[in-house]
Amino acid sequence: MNAYEINLAAIERQRILLEYERREREIASDRYAPWQPAHRLELDGRKRTAAQMLQRAGVFPRGGDRCLEVGFGGVSWLGELISWGVRAPDLHGIDLDQNRVRKSHEILPTADLRAGDASELPWSNDTFQLIIASTLFTSILDSNVRRLVADEILRVLAPGGALLWYDFAFNNPRNSNVRGIKKAELKNLFPGLAGKIRSVTLAPPIARLIAPRSWALAAILETIPLLRTHLLAVLIKAW
């Protein structure tokens, strides 16, 4: 990176860390707990669909595959990879928040989990068979920094490897510190990748209202494309 890009990344990094602190103070600690019906609905839907898309694309991770989550935050996806058969020593992750890294490393002590900036990934070219970017890019407001992070992901993704993307496509009117990414921008961020993109996840406000009262109704509503707010993609790097 040049000096201008380094400065942009530093400014964006500080803004994101401040936003993490705000969320820690203002959002109830159990809002995304596994026993919350709306969150359970989201997790079950996205992970089931992700597994199906990876398998159909011929890139479902296997034992021995090196996998990276950029901006992992916790062990949700990393834990899912273990349940799919990936060994903990083959799991890698990077996150800005040192406390999140420390807590996650206590759970996965043999995984390679690092505190750092995704605009400068500390791994060599063509290292990973699978890279996960989950609710990462919507927290990056600066389009130049988004490009830097995307370029780093492309650099460390091995030919024939896949990017598993999960993020929301619409702005949150209550939170100016995030910005939705639609399908066209996703494609522009990763021009060297090709694959499938699907809409998933019942709009969280609807899910939080309906799922605690009727899981069946929430599941039905999630099948309606107009009520889904996120994109799930499996994008593969050409050989």
CYANA upper distance limits for C-alpha pairs under 8 A (distance plus 0.5 A):
  1 MET  CA      5 GLU  CA      6.24
  1 MET  CA      6 ILE  CA      6.63
  2 ASN  CA      6 ILE  CA      6.70
  3 ALA  CA      7 ASN  CA      6.72
  4 TYR  CA      8 LEU  CA      6.81
  5 GLU  CA      9 ALA  CA      6.62
  5 GLU  CA    144 ASN  CA      8.32
  5 GLU  CA    145 VAL  CA      8.10
  6 ILE  CA     10 ALA  CA      6.68
  7 ASN  CA     11 ILE  CA      6.74
  8 LEU  CA     12 GLU  CA      6.71
  8 LEU  CA    142 ASP  CA      8.49
  8 LEU  CA    144 ASN  CA      8.33
  8 LEU  CA    145 VAL  CA      7.34
  9 ALA  CA     13 ARG  CA      6.42
  9 ALA  CA    119 SER  CA      7.52
  9 ALA  CA    145 VAL  CA      6.44
 10 ALA  CA     14 GLN  CA      6.75
 11 ILE  CA     15 ARG  CA      6.84
 12 GLU  CA     16 ILE  CA      6.68
 12 GLU  CA    140 ILE  CA      7.57
 12 GLU  CA    141 LEU  CA      8.13
 12 GLU  CA    142 ASP  CA      7.59
 12 GLU  CA    145 VAL  CA      8.11
 13 ARG  CA     17 LEU  CA      6.76
 13 ARG  CA     96 LEU  CA      8.02
 13 ARG  CA    117 ASP  CA      8.00
 14 GLN  CA     18 LEU  CA      6.76
 15 ARG  CA     19 GLU  CA      6.77
 16 ILE  CA     20 TYR  CA      6.71
 16 ILE  CA    139 SER  CA      7.55
 16 ILE  CA    140 ILE  CA      8.02
 17 LEU  CA     21 GLU  CA      6.90
 17 LEU  CA     96 LEU  CA      7.75
 17 LEU  CA     97 ASP  CA      7.47
 18 LEU  CA     22 ARG  CA      6.82
 19 GLU  CA     23 ARG  CA      6.70
 19 GLU  CA    177 ASN  CA      7.72
 20 TYR  CA     24 GLU  CA      6.69
 21 GLU  CA     25 ARG  CA      6.88
 22 ARG  CA     26 GLU  CA      6.55
 23 ARG  CA     27 ILE  CA      5.86
 24 GLU  CA     29 SER  CA      8.11
 27 ILE  CA     31 ARG  CA      7.66
 29 SER  CA     33 ALA  CA      8.26
 30 ASP  CA     36 GLN  CA      8.27
 31 ARG  CA     36 GLN  CA      7.49
 31 ARG  CA     39 HIS  CA      8.40
 32 TYR  CA     36 GLN  CA      7.12
 32 TYR  CA     39 HIS  CA      6.20
 33 ALA  CA     39 HIS  CA      7.56
 34 PRO  CA     39 HIS  CA      7.06
 34 PRO  CA     40 ARG  CA      6.30
 35 TRP  CA     39 HIS  CA      8.24
 35 TRP  CA     40 ARG  CA      7.25
 36 GLN  CA     40 ARG  CA      6.55
 36 GLN  CA    212 PRO  CA      8.32
 37 PRO  CA     41 LEU  CA      6.58
 37 PRO  CA    208 ARG  CA      7.95
 37 PRO  CA    211 ALA  CA      6.01
 37 PRO  CA    212 PRO  CA      5.97
 37 PRO  CA    215 TRP  CA      8.10
 38 ALA  CA     42 GLU  CA      6.89
 38 ALA  CA    204 PRO  CA      7.64
 38 ALA  CA    207 ALA  CA      5.56
 38 ALA  CA    208 ARG  CA      5.51
 38 ALA  CA    210 ILE  CA      8.49
 38 ALA  CA    211 ALA  CA      5.92
 38 ALA  CA    212 PRO  CA      7.54
 39 HIS  CA     43 LEU  CA      6.65
 40 ARG  CA     44 ASP  CA      6.47
 41 LEU  CA     45 GLY  CA      6.56
 41 LEU  CA    207 ALA  CA      8.35
 41 LEU  CA    211 ALA  CA      8.07
 41 LEU  CA    219 ALA  CA      8.17
 42 GLU  CA     46 ARG  CA      6.60
 42 GLU  CA    201 THR  CA      6.25
 42 GLU  CA    202 LEU  CA      7.86
 43 LEU  CA     47 LYS  CA      6.51
 44 ASP  CA     48 ARG  CA      6.47
 45 GLY  CA     49 THR  CA      6.59
 45 GLY  CA    200 VAL  CA      8.05
 45 GLY  CA    201 THR  CA      7.31
 46 ARG  CA     50 ALA  CA      6.39
 46 ARG  CA    166 TYR  CA      8.49
 46 ARG  CA    200 VAL  CA      7.39
 46 ARG  CA    201 THR  CA      7.47
 46 ARG  CA    232 LEU  CA      7.95
 47 LYS  CA     51 ALA  CA      6.61
 47 LYS  CA     80 GLU  CA      8.41
 48 ARG  CA     52 GLN  CA      6.88
 49 THR  CA     53 MET  CA      6.63
 50 ALA  CA     54 LEU  CA      6.56
 50 ALA  CA    164 LEU  CA      8.13
 50 ALA  CA    232 LEU  CA      7.71
 50 ALA  CA    233 ALA  CA      8.41
 50 ALA  CA    234 VAL  CA      8.29
 51 ALA  CA     55 GLN  CA      6.62
 51 ALA  CA     60 PHE  CA      7.54
 52 GLN  CA     56 ARG  CA      6.63
 53 MET  CA     57 ALA  CA      6.62
 53 MET  CA    196 LYS  CA      8.31
 53 MET  CA    234 VAL  CA      7.15
 54 LEU  CA     58 GLY  CA      6.76
 54 LEU  CA     59 VAL  CA      5.74
 54 LEU  CA     60 PHE  CA      5.20
 54 LEU  CA     61 PRO  CA      8.50
 54 LEU  CA    234 VAL  CA      7.03
 55 GLN  CA     59 VAL  CA      6.50
 55 GLN  CA     60 PHE  CA      5.32
 57 ALA  CA    195 GLY  CA      8.41
 57 ALA  CA    234 VAL  CA      8.25
 59 VAL  CA    161 GLY  CA      7.55
 59 VAL  CA    162 ALA  CA      7.18
 61 PRO  CA     65 ASP  CA      6.69
 61 PRO  CA     81 LEU  CA      8.25
 61 PRO  CA     84 TRP  CA      7.89
 61 PRO  CA     85 GLY  CA      8.18
 61 PRO  CA     86 VAL  CA      7.31
 61 PRO  CA    129 GLN  CA      8.12
 61 PRO  CA    130 LEU  CA      7.58
 62 ARG  CA     84 TRP  CA      8.09
 62 ARG  CA     85 GLY  CA      6.63
 62 ARG  CA     86 VAL  CA      6.32
 63 GLY  CA     85 GLY  CA      6.18
 63 GLY  CA     86 VAL  CA      5.19
 63 GLY  CA     87 ARG  CA      6.60
 64 GLY  CA     86 VAL  CA      7.29
 64 GLY  CA     87 ARG  CA      7.48
 64 GLY  CA     90 ASP  CA      7.15
 65 ASP  CA     86 VAL  CA      7.42
 65 ASP  CA     90 ASP  CA      7.11
 65 ASP  CA    128 PHE  CA      7.88
 65 ASP  CA    129 GLN  CA      6.44
 65 ASP  CA    130 LEU  CA      8.16
 66 ARG  CA     90 ASP  CA      5.35
 66 ARG  CA     91 LEU  CA      6.77
 66 ARG  CA     92 HIS  CA      8.03
 66 ARG  CA    127 THR  CA      7.79
 66 ARG  CA    128 PHE  CA      5.55
 66 ARG  CA    129 GLN  CA      6.21
 66 ARG  CA    130 LEU  CA      7.36
 67 CYS  CA     90 ASP  CA      6.78
 67 CYS  CA     91 LEU  CA      5.69
 67 CYS  CA     92 HIS  CA      6.50
 67 CYS  CA    128 PHE  CA      6.02
 67 CYS  CA    129 GLN  CA      6.54
 67 CYS  CA    130 LEU  CA      5.30
 67 CYS  CA    131 ILE  CA      6.28
 67 CYS  CA    132 ILE  CA      8.42
 68 LEU  CA     91 LEU  CA      6.59
 68 LEU  CA     92 HIS  CA      5.06
 68 LEU  CA     93 GLY  CA      5.77
 68 LEU  CA    128 PHE  CA      7.14
 68 LEU  CA    130 LEU  CA      6.86
 68 LEU  CA    131 ILE  CA      5.21
 68 LEU  CA    132 ILE  CA      6.72
 69 GLU  CA     77 TRP  CA      8.34
 69 GLU  CA     78 LEU  CA      7.92
 69 GLU  CA     92 HIS  CA      6.95
 69 GLU  CA     93 GLY  CA      5.26
 69 GLU  CA     94 ILE  CA      7.24
 69 GLU  CA    131 ILE  CA      6.10
 69 GLU  CA    132 ILE  CA      5.01
 69 GLU  CA    133 ALA  CA      6.65
 69 GLU  CA    134 SER  CA      8.47
 70 VAL  CA     93 GLY  CA      6.27
 70 VAL  CA     94 ILE  CA      5.79
 70 VAL  CA     95 ASP  CA      7.09
 70 VAL  CA    118 ALA  CA      7.17
 70 VAL  CA    131 ILE  CA      7.81
 70 VAL  CA    132 ILE  CA      6.73
 70 VAL  CA    133 ALA  CA      6.04
 70 VAL  CA    134 SER  CA      8.29
 70 VAL  CA    136 LEU  CA      7.97
 71 GLY  CA     93 GLY  CA      7.65
 71 GLY  CA     94 ILE  CA      6.09
 71 GLY  CA     95 ASP  CA      4.89
 71 GLY  CA     96 LEU  CA      7.56
 71 GLY  CA    118 ALA  CA      7.94
 71 GLY  CA    133 ALA  CA      7.52
 71 GLY  CA    134 SER  CA      8.01
 71 GLY  CA    136 LEU  CA      6.52
 72 PHE  CA     77 TRP  CA      8.20
 72 PHE  CA     78 LEU  CA      8.45
 72 PHE  CA     93 GLY  CA      6.69
 72 PHE  CA     94 ILE  CA      6.96
 72 PHE  CA     95 ASP  CA      6.44
 72 PHE  CA    133 ALA  CA      8.44
 72 PHE  CA    134 SER  CA      8.01
 73 GLY  CA     95 ASP  CA      6.79
 73 GLY  CA     97 ASP  CA      8.09
 73 GLY  CA    100 ARG  CA      6.24
 73 GLY  CA    101 VAL  CA      7.70
 73 GLY  CA    104 SER  CA      8.48
 74 GLY  CA    100 ARG  CA      6.93
 74 GLY  CA    101 VAL  CA      8.13
 74 GLY  CA    103 LYS  CA      8.35
 74 GLY  CA    104 SER  CA      6.23
 75 VAL  CA     79 GLY  CA      5.92
 75 VAL  CA    104 SER  CA      6.56
 75 VAL  CA    107 ILE  CA      8.40
 76 SER  CA     80 GLU  CA      6.82
 77 TRP  CA     81 LEU  CA      6.75
 78 LEU  CA     82 ILE  CA      7.05
 78 LEU  CA     91 LEU  CA      7.53
 79 GLY  CA     83 SER  CA      6.94
 80 GLU  CA     84 TRP  CA      6.81
 81 LEU  CA     85 GLY  CA      7.02
 81 LEU  CA     86 VAL  CA      6.03
 82 ILE  CA     86 VAL  CA      5.27
 82 ILE  CA     87 ARG  CA      6.55
 82 ILE  CA     88 ALA  CA      7.08
 86 VAL  CA     90 ASP  CA      7.32
 86 VAL  CA     91 LEU  CA      8.03
 87 ARG  CA     91 LEU  CA      7.43
 88 ALA  CA    108 LEU  CA      7.46
 88 ALA  CA    110 THR  CA      6.48
 88 ALA  CA    111 ALA  CA      5.65
 89 PRO  CA    110 THR  CA      5.79
 89 PRO  CA    111 ALA  CA      5.23
 89 PRO  CA    112 ASP  CA      7.31
 90 ASP  CA    111 ALA  CA      7.25
 90 ASP  CA    112 ASP  CA      8.24
 91 LEU  CA    111 ALA  CA      5.72
 91 LEU  CA    112 ASP  CA      6.67
 91 LEU  CA    113 LEU  CA      8.44
 92 HIS  CA    111 ALA  CA      6.54
 92 HIS  CA    112 ASP  CA      5.09
 92 HIS  CA    113 LEU  CA      6.01
 92 HIS  CA    114 ARG  CA      8.45
 93 GLY  CA    112 ASP  CA      6.86
 93 GLY  CA    113 LEU  CA      5.12
 93 GLY  CA    114 ARG  CA      6.61
 94 ILE  CA    101 VAL  CA      8.26
 94 ILE  CA    113 LEU  CA      6.35
 94 ILE  CA    114 ARG  CA      5.29
 94 ILE  CA    115 ALA  CA      6.06
 94 ILE  CA    116 GLY  CA      6.41
 94 ILE  CA    117 ASP  CA      7.88
 94 ILE  CA    118 ALA  CA      7.58
 95 ASP  CA    100 ARG  CA      8.07
 95 ASP  CA    101 VAL  CA      7.12
 95 ASP  CA    114 ARG  CA      7.09
 95 ASP  CA    115 ALA  CA      5.62
 95 ASP  CA    116 GLY  CA      6.20
 95 ASP  CA    117 ASP  CA      7.33
 95 ASP  CA    118 ALA  CA      7.99
 96 LEU  CA    115 ALA  CA      5.97
 96 LEU  CA    116 GLY  CA      5.68
 96 LEU  CA    117 ASP  CA      6.36
 97 ASP  CA    101 VAL  CA      6.93
 97 ASP  CA    115 ALA  CA      6.98
 98 GLN  CA    102 ARG  CA      6.61
 98 GLN  CA    115 ALA  CA      5.97
 99 ASN  CA    103 LYS  CA      6.70
100 ARG  CA    104 SER  CA      6.55
101 VAL  CA    105 HIS  CA      6.52
101 VAL  CA    113 LEU  CA      6.90
101 VAL  CA    114 ARG  CA      6.91
101 VAL  CA    115 ALA  CA      6.70
102 ARG  CA    106 GLU  CA      6.88
103 LYS  CA    107 ILE  CA      7.30
104 SER  CA    108 LEU  CA      6.68
104 SER  CA    113 LEU  CA      8.28
105 HIS  CA    109 PRO  CA      5.37
105 HIS  CA    110 THR  CA      8.26
105 HIS  CA    111 ALA  CA      7.61
105 HIS  CA    113 LEU  CA      6.97
116 GLY  CA    120 GLU  CA      8.44
116 GLY  CA    121 LEU  CA      8.20
117 ASP  CA    121 LEU  CA      7.29
118 ALA  CA    149 VAL  CA      6.08
118 ALA  CA    152 GLU  CA      7.83
119 SER  CA    145 VAL  CA      7.55
119 SER  CA    148 LEU  CA      5.85
119 SER  CA    149 VAL  CA      4.97
119 SER  CA    152 GLU  CA      6.84
120 GLU  CA    149 VAL  CA      8.05
120 GLU  CA    152 GLU  CA      7.22
121 LEU  CA    152 GLU  CA      6.87
121 LEU  CA    153 ILE  CA      8.46
123 TRP  CA    127 THR  CA      7.51
123 TRP  CA    156 VAL  CA      7.16
124 SER  CA    155 ARG  CA      8.48
124 SER  CA    156 VAL  CA      6.56
125 ASN  CA    155 ARG  CA      5.77
125 ASN  CA    156 VAL  CA      4.87
125 ASN  CA    157 LEU  CA      7.57
125 ASN  CA    158 ALA  CA      7.91
126 ASP  CA    155 ARG  CA      6.79
126 ASP  CA    156 VAL  CA      4.97
126 ASP  CA    157 LEU  CA      5.28
126 ASP  CA    158 ALA  CA      4.22
126 ASP  CA    159 PRO  CA      7.18
127 THR  CA    156 VAL  CA      5.71
127 THR  CA    157 LEU  CA      6.38
127 THR  CA    158 ALA  CA      6.03
128 PHE  CA    156 VAL  CA      6.77
128 PHE  CA    157 LEU  CA      5.48
128 PHE  CA    158 ALA  CA      5.85
128 PHE  CA    161 GLY  CA      7.37
129 GLN  CA    157 LEU  CA      6.90
129 GLN  CA    158 ALA  CA      6.16
129 GLN  CA    159 PRO  CA      8.47
129 GLN  CA    160 GLY  CA      7.83
129 GLN  CA    161 GLY  CA      4.77
129 GLN  CA    162 ALA  CA      6.79
130 LEU  CA    157 LEU  CA      7.62
130 LEU  CA    161 GLY  CA      6.14
130 LEU  CA    162 ALA  CA      5.46
130 LEU  CA    163 LEU  CA      6.38
130 LEU  CA    164 LEU  CA      7.66
131 ILE  CA    153 ILE  CA      8.04
131 ILE  CA    157 LEU  CA      7.42
131 ILE  CA    162 ALA  CA      6.93
131 ILE  CA    163 LEU  CA      5.36
131 ILE  CA    164 LEU  CA      6.58
132 ILE  CA    163 LEU  CA      6.38
132 ILE  CA    164 LEU  CA      5.23
132 ILE  CA    165 TRP  CA      6.51
133 ALA  CA    137 PHE  CA      8.09
133 ALA  CA    163 LEU  CA      7.88
133 ALA  CA    164 LEU  CA      6.82
133 ALA  CA    165 TRP  CA      5.53
133 ALA  CA    166 TYR  CA      6.94
134 SER  CA    164 LEU  CA      8.34
134 SER  CA    165 TRP  CA      6.24
134 SER  CA    166 TYR  CA      5.06
134 SER  CA    167 ASP  CA      6.26
135 THR  CA    139 SER  CA      7.74
135 THR  CA    166 TYR  CA      6.54
135 THR  CA    167 ASP  CA      5.01
135 THR  CA    168 PHE  CA      7.58
136 LEU  CA    140 ILE  CA      7.69
136 LEU  CA    167 ASP  CA      7.66
137 PHE  CA    141 LEU  CA      8.48
137 PHE  CA    146 ARG  CA      7.03
137 PHE  CA    167 ASP  CA      7.99
137 PHE  CA    181 ILE  CA      8.24
138 THR  CA    167 ASP  CA      7.45
138 THR  CA    168 PHE  CA      7.73
138 THR  CA    178 VAL  CA      5.76
138 THR  CA    179 ARG  CA      5.47
138 THR  CA    180 GLY  CA      5.98
138 THR  CA    181 ILE  CA      6.96
139 SER  CA    177 ASN  CA      7.06
139 SER  CA    178 VAL  CA      5.27
139 SER  CA    179 ARG  CA      7.22
140 ILE  CA    145 VAL  CA      7.57
140 ILE  CA    146 ARG  CA      6.69
140 ILE  CA    178 VAL  CA      7.53
140 ILE  CA    179 ARG  CA      8.16
141 LEU  CA    145 VAL  CA      8.40
141 LEU  CA    146 ARG  CA      8.03
141 LEU  CA    177 ASN  CA      7.73
141 LEU  CA    178 VAL  CA      7.12
141 LEU  CA    179 ARG  CA      6.92
142 ASP  CA    146 ARG  CA      6.83
143 SER  CA    147 ARG  CA      6.78
144 ASN  CA    148 LEU  CA      6.84
145 VAL  CA    149 VAL  CA      6.72
146 ARG  CA    150 ALA  CA      6.64
146 ARG  CA    189 LEU  CA      8.31
147 ARG  CA    151 ASP  CA      6.54
147 ARG  CA    189 LEU  CA      6.81
148 LEU  CA    152 GLU  CA      6.80
149 VAL  CA    153 ILE  CA      6.80
150 ALA  CA    154 LEU  CA      6.77
150 ALA  CA    189 LEU  CA      6.55
150 ALA  CA    190 PHE  CA      7.15
151 ASP  CA    155 ARG  CA      6.64
151 ASP  CA    189 LEU  CA      8.48
151 ASP  CA    190 PHE  CA      8.28
152 GLU  CA    156 VAL  CA      6.90
153 ILE  CA    157 LEU  CA      6.57
154 LEU  CA    190 PHE  CA      7.87
154 LEU  CA    192 GLY  CA      8.24
154 LEU  CA    237 LYS  CA      8.46
157 LEU  CA    161 GLY  CA      6.58
157 LEU  CA    162 ALA  CA      7.83
157 LEU  CA    163 LEU  CA      8.30
157 LEU  CA    237 LYS  CA      7.87
158 ALA  CA    237 LYS  CA      7.67
159 PRO  CA    237 LYS  CA      5.72
159 PRO  CA    238 ALA  CA      6.05
159 PRO  CA    239 TRP  CA      5.14
160 GLY  CA    236 ILE  CA      6.61
160 GLY  CA    237 LYS  CA      5.66
160 GLY  CA    238 ALA  CA      6.08
160 GLY  CA    239 TRP  CA      5.95
161 GLY  CA    236 ILE  CA      6.16
161 GLY  CA    237 LYS  CA      6.17
162 ALA  CA    234 VAL  CA      6.79
162 ALA  CA    235 LEU  CA      5.90
162 ALA  CA    236 ILE  CA      4.80
162 ALA  CA    237 LYS  CA      6.78
163 LEU  CA    233 ALA  CA      8.13
163 LEU  CA    234 VAL  CA      6.18
163 LEU  CA    235 LEU  CA      5.62
163 LEU  CA    236 ILE  CA      6.81
164 LEU  CA    232 LEU  CA      7.89
164 LEU  CA    233 ALA  CA      6.27
164 LEU  CA    234 VAL  CA      5.34
164 LEU  CA    235 LEU  CA      7.22
165 TRP  CA    231 LEU  CA      7.97
165 TRP  CA    232 LEU  CA      5.97
165 TRP  CA    233 ALA  CA      5.44
165 TRP  CA    234 VAL  CA      6.99
165 TRP  CA    235 LEU  CA      8.49
166 TYR  CA    230 HIS  CA      7.42
166 TYR  CA    231 LEU  CA      6.18
166 TYR  CA    232 LEU  CA      5.10
166 TYR  CA    233 ALA  CA      7.15
167 ASP  CA    180 GLY  CA      8.32
167 ASP  CA    181 ILE  CA      7.93
167 ASP  CA    230 HIS  CA      5.90
167 ASP  CA    231 LEU  CA      6.11
167 ASP  CA    232 LEU  CA      7.43
168 PHE  CA    180 GLY  CA      6.06
168 PHE  CA    181 ILE  CA      6.94
168 PHE  CA    182 LYS  CA      8.37
168 PHE  CA    229 THR  CA      6.18
168 PHE  CA    230 HIS  CA      4.38
168 PHE  CA    231 LEU  CA      6.45
169 ALA  CA    180 GLY  CA      4.90
169 ALA  CA    181 ILE  CA      5.04
169 ALA  CA    182 LYS  CA      5.21
169 ALA  CA    183 LYS  CA      8.13
169 ALA  CA    229 THR  CA      6.47
169 ALA  CA    230 HIS  CA      5.88
169 ALA  CA    231 LEU  CA      6.93
170 PHE  CA    179 ARG  CA      7.61
170 PHE  CA    180 GLY  CA      4.83
170 PHE  CA    181 ILE  CA      7.20
170 PHE  CA    182 LYS  CA      7.76
170 PHE  CA    229 THR  CA      7.07
170 PHE  CA    230 HIS  CA      8.33
171 ASN  CA    178 VAL  CA      7.47
171 ASN  CA    179 ARG  CA      5.56
171 ASN  CA    180 GLY  CA      5.16
172 ASN  CA    176 SER  CA      7.55
172 ASN  CA    178 VAL  CA      7.47
172 ASN  CA    179 ARG  CA      7.62
172 ASN  CA    180 GLY  CA      8.09
181 ILE  CA    185 GLU  CA      6.62
181 ILE  CA    186 LEU  CA      7.05
182 LYS  CA    186 LEU  CA      6.82
182 LYS  CA    231 LEU  CA      8.35
183 LYS  CA    187 LYS  CA      6.76
183 LYS  CA    197 ILE  CA      8.12
183 LYS  CA    231 LEU  CA      8.15
184 ALA  CA    188 ASN  CA      6.77
185 GLU  CA    189 LEU  CA      6.60
186 LEU  CA    190 PHE  CA      7.07
187 LYS  CA    191 PRO  CA      6.37
187 LYS  CA    193 LEU  CA      8.49
192 GLY  CA    237 LYS  CA      6.82
192 GLY  CA    238 ALA  CA      7.77
193 LEU  CA    235 LEU  CA      5.87
193 LEU  CA    236 ILE  CA      5.59
193 LEU  CA    237 LYS  CA      5.26
193 LEU  CA    238 ALA  CA      7.29
194 ALA  CA    235 LEU  CA      5.42
194 ALA  CA    236 ILE  CA      5.82
194 ALA  CA    237 LYS  CA      7.35
194 ALA  CA    238 ALA  CA      8.40
195 GLY  CA    233 ALA  CA      7.80
195 GLY  CA    234 VAL  CA      6.19
195 GLY  CA    235 LEU  CA      4.86
195 GLY  CA    236 ILE  CA      6.50
196 LYS  CA    233 ALA  CA      6.11
196 LYS  CA    234 VAL  CA      6.11
196 LYS  CA    235 LEU  CA      7.00
197 ILE  CA    231 LEU  CA      7.11
197 ILE  CA    232 LEU  CA      6.25
197 ILE  CA    233 ALA  CA      4.71
197 ILE  CA    234 VAL  CA      7.17
198 ARG  CA    231 LEU  CA      6.07
198 ARG  CA    232 LEU  CA      5.75
198 ARG  CA    233 ALA  CA      6.69
199 SER  CA    225 PRO  CA      7.38
199 SER  CA    228 ARG  CA      6.71
199 SER  CA    229 THR  CA      7.46
199 SER  CA    230 HIS  CA      6.12
199 SER  CA    231 LEU  CA      5.06
199 SER  CA    232 LEU  CA      6.70
200 VAL  CA    222 GLU  CA      8.04
200 VAL  CA    225 PRO  CA      8.25
200 VAL  CA    228 ARG  CA      5.88
200 VAL  CA    229 THR  CA      7.09
200 VAL  CA    230 HIS  CA      5.75
200 VAL  CA    231 LEU  CA      6.33
200 VAL  CA    232 LEU  CA      6.99
201 THR  CA    222 GLU  CA      6.80
201 THR  CA    228 ARG  CA      5.57
201 THR  CA    229 THR  CA      6.49
201 THR  CA    230 HIS  CA      6.29
202 LEU  CA    206 ILE  CA      7.45
202 LEU  CA    207 ALA  CA      6.52
202 LEU  CA    218 ALA  CA      8.17
202 LEU  CA    221 LEU  CA      7.44
202 LEU  CA    222 GLU  CA      5.15
202 LEU  CA    227 LEU  CA      6.19
202 LEU  CA    228 ARG  CA      5.06
202 LEU  CA    229 THR  CA      6.90
203 ALA  CA    207 ALA  CA      6.63
203 ALA  CA    227 LEU  CA      6.31
203 ALA  CA    228 ARG  CA      5.91
203 ALA  CA    229 THR  CA      5.81
204 PRO  CA    208 ARG  CA      6.45
205 PRO  CA    209 LEU  CA      6.87
206 ILE  CA    210 ILE  CA      6.55
207 ALA  CA    211 ALA  CA      5.83
207 ALA  CA    218 ALA  CA      6.85
208 ARG  CA    212 PRO  CA      7.44
209 LEU  CA    213 ARG  CA      8.04
210 ILE  CA    214 SER  CA      6.41
210 ILE  CA    215 TRP  CA      7.77
210 ILE  CA    217 LEU  CA      7.68
210 ILE  CA    218 ALA  CA      6.26
211 ALA  CA    215 TRP  CA      5.22
211 ALA  CA    216 ALA  CA      8.40
211 ALA  CA    217 LEU  CA      7.92
211 ALA  CA    218 ALA  CA      5.76
214 SER  CA    218 ALA  CA      6.83
215 TRP  CA    219 ALA  CA      6.63
216 ALA  CA    220 ILE  CA      6.80
217 LEU  CA    221 LEU  CA      6.67
218 ALA  CA    222 GLU  CA      6.67
219 ALA  CA    223 THR  CA      7.35
220 ILE  CA    224 ILE  CA      7.95
221 LEU  CA    227 LEU  CA      7.52
222 GLU  CA    227 LEU  CA      7.07
222 GLU  CA    228 ARG  CA      6.90
223 THR  CA    228 ARG  CA      8.46
224 ILE  CA    228 ARG  CA      7.40
